[in-house]
Amino acid sequence: MRRAAIAALLAVALVASAAPAAGHGNHVEVDSQRSTDGTVVVEAVRPLTDGFLVLHRATGDGEVGEPIGHTDVRMDDGFQQGVPVEMDDDAWADWPENGTLWVVFHADSDDNGEFDPGTDERASAFGASTGQAVTVAKSDEPASVLAEREGAQQTASATATVSRAVLPEDGFLVLRTDSGTDGRVVATRALERGAHENVSVDFDPSAFPQNRSTVGLYAQLYTDDGDGEFSEGDQLVRAGDSPVSSYFLVWQVDEATATTGPVVQTPGDDGDVVTPTETSDATTSEPDTNESDATVPGYGVVHAVVAAALAAVLLARH
């Protein structure tokens, strides 16, 4: 019986580990950004309970400090993208040019719908607190990118859709295979200053690694140096030292389904796609598979089969 129990536990553990990271409850995803009024846009939250997205000032040693703003999050709303959280006026008034901020999910422990720092504890997942530290820059023009979705985007070709891109100046939405300036540029699209929704970008199909149908991409913003073309003189938009960017997954399939959402053409954009053959910092690299939300479609099925097989073997030996 003991061996049978162990087999069952192993099967459960493996199946549980097979769930895509996109399904992790209470998960918070936020990226460095520029703000004009203290509003911080949280890219994604997946609540397992009612609670609050809370902004915390970072302490001198980088830990989670005092709360300085929050917004209500309801479990019934499920996966949520692009959630704005306003910083308290006093906190924003003395916010530095570039400051570190923690965004943390707190459970509504007393179930009263009101955030109480002394009662509503930080939620956890897999033994870790559900929060993330990012740079928020004080700026006259906002800058942010939202691309992460509940699951990998599906494409029957090599097209990705960035949910929202806010440019501080005329420039480009750029897709890379790695963060910062390390990854290979696989596509760019010219965009005017301001906010753009559901931006469709065709990228180089060679971005998909050999024998794999899923690729992780980084959506970044660049400002134009004035020549109207993506080139070495264009500047990566940053908040402090951190790029304003978003990591997301694209899954190449024979026929894409409607789960990726409609593609909406961006106003004020000529729609041209530019794929430079050379850039000063372009290098070939594999996508970062250590991202907290990185997952390959089909991975869960393999795990489930392995779990079942392992359980069967152990039970047979018994």
Summary of the structure (lengths in Angstrom):
residues: 318
radius of gyration: 21.4
end to end distance: 8.0
largest distance: 73.4
contacts: 1006
relative contact order: 0.19
helix: 17%
strand: 40%
